Amino acid sequence: MNARGLHLHLLPECKGWPEILQLLSACTGLQTSEMEILRSPEGKPRLRNNDLEFSVSHTAGTTAVLVSFEGPVGVDIERSDRRVDVLRTAPRVFEGETLELLRANPDPRSFLKHWTRMEALAKATGKGITGRNLEISPQWITLNLDLGPNWISAAAIPATAASFEIQIKIGRAHV
């Protein structure tokens, strides 16, 4: 992946797929009327007849869209003030070292950092979260993104990315 390969778009008060299609149109040069969203059996969206890879995450009135022509990607975003009963929820979705870490420090922000990385990886692989601890593979890089104090977010990209830069854009899809 080159530095031009990844762009994260934050769309406040996104109006759903029509606005996401406007963004994808700006990325591909296609008209929205020419675009068709297909879904894998697990629900991963993709464009018909186009190499653009993208991942979408929604939370509390904001939508994050990570786009790339360089390979599959995944993104997840959560409000940092989201209430989570860590001691009750963590055993349902994590195990091993991550679970022990969260039991020792049941901080909701820490839980959300682990959760968003796992969710981003699930979206990138197209497998979805089917149980506890989606296996972190050496084929993938998962990283937390600093989007300011109101958000906890993560991205997953292929480990074949020798170097990469994620450009963050905030605002309307047509800008």
N, C-alpha and C positions, 0 to 999 in steps of 0.2 A: 504494500500500500504506500502510496506517496502522500505528501502533505496535502495534496488537493483531494485526496480520496474520501475523507470523512467530514460530514457536516451535520451538526446537531442543531435542529431548529426547535425553539420553544415558542409555542403558539398560545398566548393567553386567551382565554375565552374562545377557544377553537369551536367552530360550528360543525365539527364532525368531518366525515369523508369528503364532502365537497371542498372544504378548505384544504384538506390534506392532498387531494388531487390537484388543486392549484399549485401547491408547493412541488409536488412531483412533476407537474407540467413544466414548471420553471427549471427543474433539474434536468429534464430529458429533452426539452424542446418540443414535446408532443402537445397537442391540444387535449384538453380534458375529455372532449368527446371521442378522442381516439384511444383513450385509456380504458383498460378493463382490468379490474382487480380479481385475481384468482387466489384461491386458498389451498394450501396443502391439506391432507387429511387431518393434520394436527391443528390447522387453523392459521399457519404462517402465511401472511399476505405477500403477493408478488404481482408485478405487472406482466401481462401477457406480451410476449415478443419484445422484451426489453431487458437489458442487463443490469438495470438499477436494482440494487439491494436496499431494503429499508426495513425499519422496525418502528413501531408506534407504541407509545405508552400514554395513558391518560390518568390524571389525578386532580381532584379539587379545582376544576376549571382550567387546567393547563394541560396541553398536549406536547409531548416530546416526540420528535421524528428524527431518527438517525438515518442518514442516507449515504450510500457508497456505491461506486462503480467497481470497487476493488475486491469485493467478496462479501459473504454474509455478515450481517451485523445484528446486534440486539441492544435494546435500551430499555431501562425501566426508570421511572421517576415516582417519588412519593413525597408528600408533605412532611417536613421534618417534625411537625407537631402532631403527627398521627399517633393516636393512642394505641398501644399494643401491650397486652398482658404477656410479657416476654416469657415468664416462667410457665405459663399455660400453653402458649403458641409454639415456642421454640422446639419442644420435643416432637411436635407434629411434622415439622418441616426440616429439622436439622438433626444430625447425629455426630458422633465422634468429637473431634477437637472443637469444632464450631459450637456444638451444643454445650460442651463443658465450659467454654469461654463465656457463653451467654448465661449459663447458670451462675457462674461466678460473678458476673457483672450484668444483671438484667436490665440494662439501659435500652430504652426503645430506639434511640438513635443508632446504637451499635447493632441492634437487631435489624433495623431497616437497611443499614449498610450491607450486611450479609445478604438480606433478602433481595435487595435490588441487584446485587451481583449475580445471584442465582437465577433470578427472573430474566435478566439480560442474557445470560448464557442459554437459558431455555428458549428464548425467542431467537437467538442467533442460530442455534442448532435446528430449530424448527420442531424440537421434540416436546416442548411444553414441560411443565412440572407435573410429573406423574407420581411422585412419591417424595420421600425425604432425600435431601442432599443430592441434587443433580450433580453427578460426578464432574468435578473440575478437571479438565483434561489438558495435557501439555499442548494440545492442538489449538488451544484458545487462550487469549489474554482477557481477563476481566479486570476492570478498574473502576474505582469510584470517581465520579465527576464532581468538581466543586462548582455548583451553580448558585452559591450564596446561602445565607442562613435559613431560607424558607424551604429548601429542597434537599432531598437525598436522592442521588441518581447514580446509575452505573451503566457502563457499556461493555459489550463483549465483541471482540474482533478476532480474526484468525491469527494464530501465533506466527504465521508466515510474514506478518507485517514487520519488516526489518526496522522501519522507522515510520512513525505516523504522527499526525497532529489532528486533533479534533477541533474544528472551527465551530464556535457556538454563535448562533444568530437568534435574537429575540425579537418577535414581532410577527406581523401578518405574513401570510404565505406568499402574497404577491409582491412583497417588498424585496 
